[in-house]
Amino acid sequence: MKKRSLLLSLTLLLTVSLVTACGGGGSNAGGNAGGDAGGSSAGGSNDPSQLIVATGGTGGTYYPLGGGMADHITKNAGVTATAQSTGASAENVRLLRDKQAEIAFIQNDIAEYAVNGTAMFEQDGKIDAFQALGSLYDETIQIVVAADSNINSVADLKGKRVSVGAPGSGTEMNAQQILEAYGLKFEDTQLQRLSFADSAKAIQDGQLDAAFQTAGTPTAAITELAATTGVKIIPIDADKIDAIIAKYPFYVKTVIPGNTYSTVPNEIATVSVKSMLVIRADLSEDLVYKVTKAIYENTDKLGHAKAKEIKLENALAGVSIPVHPGAKKYFDEKGVK
């Protein structure tokens, strides 16, 4: 009996040892695979099967450009991509953080706020879930009113019905900083927070006096409004431009050429920030390399006037946050500094 009991115990011990060895070996192999997938070109098993490109409102520039980029990513990077309309820059950062999107359009000033946990990200704290994919083009702050409006200066916005873009958007922060240069706060206006398209419709319907819109020119919503109601673009005074840039150095002086919009024949002095693409930091180097290549080698096929300003040689201009290793690999190959 004792012999039989001893034999059973030895058999059980041997079985447990074998199972433990197999389980341990499997776990170790899986861990190595997961490490490669996290960011090396040899991995990619943790990459999503579909990429969401977070853009902006349908009346802005991000959305149509994002749709074109998604098409070329799908055709050339071996993964399906889809553009999604959003509240733009600030919302896009949070979508990346929450893994609700993989690629996003964002203003360079908003990227700075996010990585430092300042401005609209004070409650979020520092967000390091994304890295730069590349710079795109200048985004111009445009202050839009109806053609027959008696508003001719930023100072005239006091007491008026003013939209400053979607809540938490880059446009909202730009509006705050420009009003500040004129000694105004949001509380000095009848503030509204509307998307590009909704702001244009409200001006057309006489429900809104002015709207801030930060976007590449020409902006679809403003072009359409000019064709229906007619618009004016309010200039920013030269001394105020200098003051804005002195305090917020991510701005640059900009002139909107005459006839950019059908009812605005003269040049308009204003300021711009830089638009850029950012991407989830945890995506593999191989995938991000292919995505970067698909975008920057097809800018002439994006079907939007602003795409002409996207130049490979300027892909790192205005980028102050870390560049994803996959994008860096592509830019290094092309000699982009």
C-alpha positions in Angstrom: 0.0 0.0 0.0 2.8 2.3 0.9 4.6 1.5 -2.3 1.4 2.3 -4.3 1.0 5.6 -2.4 4.6 6.6 -3.1 4.2 5.8 -6.8 1.1 7.9 -7.1 2.9 10.8 -5.3 5.9 10.6 -7.7 3.6 10.5 -10.7 1.6 13.5 -9.6 4.8 15.4 -8.9 6.2 14.6 -12.3 2.9 15.7 -14.0 2.9 19.1 -12.1 6.5 19.7 -13.0 5.9 19.1 -16.7 2.8 21.4 -16.7 4.7 24.1 -14.9 7.6 23.9 -17.3 5.4 24.1 -20.3 3.4 27.0 -18.9 6.6 28.9 -17.9 8.1 28.4 -21.3 4.9 29.7 -23.0 4.7 32.7 -20.8 8.4 33.6 -21.5 7.9 33.3 -25.2 4.8 35.4 -25.1 6.6 38.1 -23.1 9.4 38.3 -25.7 6.9 38.7 -28.5 5.0 41.3 -26.7 8.3 43.3 -26.1 9.1 43.3 -29.8 5.6 44.4 -30.7 5.8 47.4 -28.4 8.0 49.4 -30.7 10.5 47.6 -32.9 10.2 46.9 -36.6 10.4 43.2 -35.9 7.2 43.3 -33.9 3.7 44.7 -34.6 1.6 41.9 -33.2 0.0 44.4 -30.7 -0.8 46.9 -33.5 -4.5 47.4 -34.2 -6.1 46.0 -37.3 -7.7 49.3 -38.1 -6.4 52.9 -37.6 -8.7 55.7 -36.7 -7.5 59.1 -37.9 -8.9 61.8 -35.5 -9.4 65.0 -37.5 -11.7 68.0 -36.7 -15.1 69.4 -37.7 -16.5 68.6 -41.2 -16.3 72.3 -42.1 -12.6 72.6 -41.4 -9.4 71.5 -43.1 -8.5 68.5 -41.0 -11.4 66.4 -41.9 -11.0 66.3 -45.7 -7.2 66.0 -45.5 -7.6 63.2 -43.0 -9.9 61.4 -45.3 -7.4 61.6 -48.1 -4.6 60.4 -45.8 -6.7 57.5 -44.6 -7.2 56.4 -48.1 -3.5 56.3 -48.9 -2.6 54.6 -45.6 -5.1 51.9 -46.5 -3.7 51.5 -50.0 0.0 51.6 -49.1 0.6 50.7 -45.4 -1.1 47.3 -45.3 -3.7 48.4 -42.7 -7.2 49.9 -43.0 -7.5 53.5 -41.9 -10.6 55.6 -41.4 -11.0 59.4 -40.8 -13.2 60.4 -37.9 -14.8 63.9 -37.3 -13.9 65.2 -33.9 -13.7 68.4 -31.8 -10.1 68.8 -33.0 -6.8 69.2 -31.2 -7.5 68.9 -27.5 -10.1 66.2 -27.9 -7.8 64.3 -30.3 -5.0 64.2 -27.6 -7.5 62.5 -25.2 -8.6 60.1 -27.9 -5.0 59.0 -28.4 -4.5 58.7 -24.6 -7.7 56.6 -24.3 -6.8 54.5 -27.3 -9.9 55.6 -29.2 -7.8 56.8 -32.1 -4.3 56.0 -33.4 -3.4 59.1 -35.5 -4.5 62.6 -35.0 -4.3 66.1 -36.3 -3.2 68.7 -33.7 -1.8 72.2 -33.4 1.8 72.4 -32.3 0.8 74.7 -29.4 -1.7 72.2 -28.2 0.9 69.4 -28.3 3.1 71.6 -26.0 0.2 72.0 -23.6 -0.5 68.3 -23.5 3.0 67.0 -22.9 3.5 69.6 -20.2 0.1 69.3 -18.6 -0.7 73.0 -18.9 -3.6 75.1 -20.2 -6.6 72.9 -21.0 -4.7 69.8 -19.8 -4.1 71.0 -16.2 -6.6 68.6 -14.8 -5.4 65.7 -17.1 -1.8 66.2 -16.1 1.1 65.4 -18.5 0.0 63.2 -21.4 2.8 61.1 -23.0 0.7 58.6 -24.9 1.6 60.2 -28.3 4.6 61.2 -30.3 5.1 63.4 -33.4 4.6 61.8 -36.8 5.3 65.0 -38.7 4.6 68.7 -39.4 2.0 69.7 -42.0 1.2 73.4 -42.7 0.5 76.8 -41.1 -2.9 77.0 -39.5 -4.3 80.6 -39.6 -6.4 82.3 -37.0 -9.3 83.8 -38.9 -11.9 86.0 -37.3 -15.0 85.9 -39.4 -18.0 88.2 -39.6 -20.7 88.8 -42.1 -19.9 91.2 -45.0 -22.3 93.8 -43.8 -21.1 93.7 -40.1 -20.1 96.8 -38.3 -17.3 94.9 -36.6 -13.9 96.0 -38.0 -11.5 95.3 -35.2 -10.9 92.7 -32.5 -11.7 95.5 -30.0 -15.2 95.7 -31.6 -15.9 92.2 -30.3 -16.7 93.4 -26.8 -20.3 92.6 -26.0 -20.9 90.7 -29.3 -22.0 87.2 -29.8 -18.7 85.4 -30.5 -17.9 81.7 -31.1 -14.5 80.5 -30.1 -14.7 77.0 -31.5 -15.6 73.7 -30.0 -15.0 73.3 -26.2 -11.4 72.5 -25.4 -10.3 73.1 -29.0 -7.1 74.8 -30.2 -9.2 77.5 -31.6 -10.6 78.3 -28.2 -7.1 78.8 -26.7 -6.1 80.9 -29.7 -9.2 83.1 -29.3 -8.4 83.6 -25.6 -4.8 84.7 -26.3 -5.8 87.1 -29.1 -8.6 88.7 -27.1 -6.1 89.0 -24.2 -3.8 91.2 -26.4 -6.7 93.6 -26.7 -7.5 93.6 -23.0 -10.5 91.4 -23.4 -11.7 88.2 -21.7 -14.3 85.7 -22.7 -16.6 87.3 -20.1 -16.5 90.5 -22.1 -18.3 88.8 -25.0 -21.5 86.8 -25.4 -19.5 83.6 -25.7 -20.5 80.6 -27.7 -18.6 77.4 -28.4 -19.5 76.2 -31.8 -17.9 74.0 -34.5 -16.6 75.6 -37.7 -19.7 74.5 -39.7 -22.2 75.5 -36.9 -20.5 78.9 -36.5 -20.8 79.6 -40.3 -24.5 78.6 -40.2 -25.2 80.9 -37.2 -23.5 83.9 -38.9 -25.6 83.1 -42.0 -28.8 83.0 -40.0 -28.0 86.2 -38.1 -27.6 84.3 -34.8 -23.9 85.0 -34.3 -21.8 88.2 -34.8 -18.3 86.7 -35.2 -16.4 83.4 -35.1 -12.8 82.5 -34.5 -11.6 79.7 -36.8 -8.1 78.3 -36.7 -7.6 76.3 -39.9 -5.6 76.1 -43.1 -6.8 78.6 -45.7 -9.0 78.4 -47.6 -11.3 76.9 -45.0 -14.4 75.2 -46.5 -16.9 76.6 -44.0 -15.7 80.2 -44.7 -15.6 79.7 -48.5 -19.2 78.5 -48.4 -20.3 81.4 -46.2 -18.6 83.9 -48.5 -20.5 82.4 -51.4 -23.9 82.7 -49.7 -23.9 85.5 -47.2 -20.5 87.2 -47.8 -17.8 87.6 -45.2 -15.2 89.9 -43.8 -12.0 88.7 -42.1 -11.0 90.9 -39.2 -7.2 91.8 -39.2 -5.0 91.8 -36.1 -3.1 95.1 -35.6 0.7 94.9 -36.1 1.5 96.0 -32.5 -0.8 93.3 -31.2 0.7 90.7 -33.4 4.2 91.5 -32.0 2.8 91.3 -28.4 1.1 88.0 -29.1 4.3 86.5 -30.5 6.5 87.9 -27.7 4.3 86.1 -25.1 3.5 83.0 -27.1 6.4 82.2 -29.4 4.7 79.3 -31.2 2.8 81.9 -33.2 4.1 83.4 -36.5 3.0 86.4 -38.5 0.8 85.5 -41.4 -0.9 87.3 -44.3 -4.0 85.9 -45.8 -3.7 86.7 -49.6 -6.4 88.9 -51.1 -9.2 86.9 -52.8 -8.7 83.8 -50.7 -12.4 84.3 -50.1 -14.6 85.8 -52.8 -15.8 88.8 -50.7 -12.3 89.6 -49.2 -10.3 91.3 -51.9 -7.5 92.7 -49.6 -4.7 91.0 -47.7 -5.4 90.4 -44.0 -2.7 90.5 -41.3 -3.1 87.8 -38.7 -1.1 85.0 -36.9 -0.8 81.3 -37.4 0.3 78.2 -35.5 1.6 75.0 -37.1 -0.5 71.9 -37.7 1.0 68.5 -37.3 0.2 64.8 -37.1 0.8 62.8 -33.9 0.5 59.1 -33.4 0.2 56.7 -30.5 3.6 56.1 -28.9 2.9 52.4 -28.4 2.5 51.5 -32.1 5.3 49.6 -33.7 8.2 51.2 -35.5 7.4 49.2 -38.6 3.8 50.3 -38.8 4.5 53.9 -38.2 7.3 53.9 -40.8 4.8 52.6 -43.4 2.2 55.1 -42.3 4.6 58.0 -42.5 5.8 56.9 -45.9 2.2 56.5 -47.2 1.4 60.0 -46.2 4.4 62.0 -47.2 4.8 60.2 -50.6 1.2 61.0 -51.6 0.7 64.6 -50.6 0.1 65.5 -54.2 -2.9 63.1 -54.3 -4.8 64.3 -51.2 -7.3 66.4 -53.2 -7.2 69.5 -51.0 -5.6 72.9 -51.8 -3.8 72.9 -48.4 -2.0 69.7 -49.3 0.3 71.7 -51.6 1.9 73.3 -48.5 2.8 69.9 -47.0 6.5 69.4 -47.9 8.7 66.5 -46.9 11.6 68.8 -46.3 9.5 70.7 -43.7 8.2 67.6 -41.9 10.1 68.4 -38.7 9.6 72.2 -38.7 7.9 73.4 -35.6 8.0 70.0 -34.0 9.1 70.3 -30.3 7.9 67.0 -28.9 9.6 63.6 -29.4 9.3 62.0 -32.9 8.1 58.4 -33.1 11.0 56.1 -34.0 9.1 54.8 -37.1 8.7 58.3 -38.4 12.2 59.2 -37.5 13.5 56.2 -39.5 11.7 57.4 -42.6 12.8 61.0 -42.2 16.4 59.9 -41.6 16.3 57.9 -44.8 15.1 61.0 -46.7 17.7 63.3 -45.1 15.0 65.4 -43.3 16.4 67.3 -40.4 
